[in-house]
Amino acid sequence: MSPLHEQIQHELITVRIETSSDYCALALQEYEPTRIRWAFVCGNQSQRYKDLLIRPNHDIAGLVIKLGRSVRVDAAMGIAERTRLLHEYAIMSVEHLKSALAVPITICSEAQGALLIGDRCDRIYEKIDMTLITEAANRLNAMLSQMNREELRK
């Protein structure tokens, strides 16, 4: 594992622990801006996330990248809307997540990824959770801005 990969993985573990979440993942756009993949994860129950190719506007990561802002699915939402989103967002189905909060990863002033925390139980994300995940995203932005896509794939 390269030093960059180790730093990214350490950041995911840190934010997962700080937010008391079950799952944390980083999605990044690939060379083609029409494809996004979950590049780094921790707390996963399977390797199925590797098979997910996300298109912009689809899944929680695609929506975060398109909008350039945070998206959450949690117990504060209406049950009908939350149930629909749990089935619509593939990463939530694959990892059996019932709650998730995702923020954009900005590289060269453009949303090109998403940092997600998730839980396998109903949860309402608090302001502190948003602060912690945003701070982690800012640290990842700095790391990733110095690297190119080729270096991330090593």
C-alpha positions in Angstrom: 0.0 0.0 0.0 1.4 3.4 -1.0 1.9 6.1 1.6 -1.0 8.1 0.1 -3.3 5.1 0.3 -2.2 4.6 3.9 -3.0 8.3 4.7 -6.4 8.0 3.1 -7.3 4.8 4.8 -6.2 6.2 8.2 -8.4 9.3 7.6 -11.4 7.1 6.9 -10.8 5.0 10.1 -10.4 8.2 12.1 -13.6 9.8 10.9 -15.5 6.5 11.4 -14.3 6.3 15.0 -14.9 10.0 15.7 -18.5 9.9 14.4 -19.2 6.4 16.0 -20.2 5.2 12.6 -20.3 1.6 11.3 -19.0 2.4 7.8 -16.9 5.0 6.0 -16.1 5.2 2.3 -14.6 7.5 -0.3 -16.0 7.6 -3.8 -14.0 9.2 -6.6 -14.7 10.0 -10.2 -12.6 8.0 -12.6 -10.9 9.2 -15.7 -14.3 9.4 -17.4 -16.4 11.9 -15.6 -19.4 9.7 -16.2 -18.1 7.0 -13.8 -17.6 7.1 -10.1 -16.4 4.2 -7.9 -16.0 3.5 -4.2 -12.2 3.7 -4.0 -11.6 3.3 -0.2 -13.7 1.9 2.5 -13.6 0.8 6.1 -16.1 -1.1 8.2 -17.4 -2.9 5.2 -19.2 -6.3 5.5 -18.3 -7.5 2.0 -16.3 -6.6 -1.1 -19.5 -6.0 -3.2 -18.8 -2.2 -3.1 -16.0 -2.9 -5.6 -18.6 -3.9 -8.2 -20.6 -0.7 -8.0 -20.0 1.8 -10.8 -22.0 4.9 -10.1 -23.2 7.4 -12.7 -23.6 11.1 -11.9 -27.0 11.8 -10.4 -27.3 8.2 -9.2 -26.6 6.8 -5.8 -25.7 9.1 -2.9 -22.1 9.7 -4.2 -23.3 10.8 -7.6 -25.9 13.1 -6.1 -23.3 14.7 -3.8 -20.9 15.3 -6.7 -23.7 16.7 -8.9 -25.0 19.1 -6.2 -21.6 19.9 -4.6 -23.1 19.7 -1.2 -23.9 17.2 1.6 -26.7 14.7 1.4 -28.1 12.7 4.3 -30.4 9.8 4.8 -31.4 9.4 8.5 -34.2 8.9 11.0 -35.1 12.6 10.8 -36.6 12.0 7.4 -40.1 10.7 6.7 -40.3 6.9 6.7 -41.6 6.7 3.1 -38.8 8.9 1.7 -36.1 7.1 3.7 -37.3 3.7 2.7 -37.3 4.7 -1.0 -33.7 6.1 -0.7 -32.4 3.0 1.1 -33.4 0.9 -1.9 -32.3 3.6 -4.5 -28.8 4.0 -3.1 -26.9 0.9 -4.0 -24.1 1.4 -1.4 -26.7 1.5 1.3 -28.3 -1.8 0.1 -24.9 -3.5 -0.4 -23.7 -2.6 3.1 -27.1 -2.8 4.9 -26.9 0.8 6.0 -30.0 2.5 7.4 -28.5 5.9 7.8 -25.8 7.8 5.9 -24.3 11.3 5.6 -22.1 12.2 2.6 -20.1 15.4 1.8 -18.3 16.4 -1.4 -14.6 15.9 -2.0 -13.3 18.9 -3.9 -10.3 18.6 -6.2 -9.1 21.7 -8.2 -12.2 23.6 -7.0 -14.6 21.0 -8.4 -16.6 18.3 -6.6 -15.0 15.1 -7.8 -15.8 12.7 -5.0 -17.8 12.0 -1.9 -16.9 11.0 1.7 -19.6 9.0 3.3 -20.3 7.8 6.9 -23.0 5.2 7.5 -24.7 3.2 10.2 -26.5 -0.1 10.2 -29.1 1.2 12.6 -31.5 4.2 12.6 -29.6 7.3 13.5 -30.1 11.1 13.3 -26.9 12.9 12.4 -26.0 15.8 14.6 -24.2 19.0 13.9 -21.0 17.6 15.4 -21.1 14.7 12.9 -21.3 17.2 10.0 -18.4 19.1 11.4 -16.3 16.0 11.8 -17.0 14.6 8.3 -16.4 18.1 6.8 -13.1 18.5 8.5 -12.1 15.0 7.3 -13.2 15.9 3.8 -11.0 19.1 3.9 -8.0 17.0 4.9 -8.7 14.5 2.1 -9.1 17.4 -0.3 -5.6 18.6 0.5 -4.1 15.1 0.1 -5.9 14.4 -3.1 -5.3 17.8 -4.7 -1.6 17.0 -4.7 -2.0 13.7 -6.5 -3.2 12.7 -9.8 -5.6 9.9 -10.7 -2.8 7.6 -11.7 -1.2 7.8 -8.3 -4.5 7.0 -6.6 -4.9 3.7 -8.6 -1.4 2.4 -7.5 
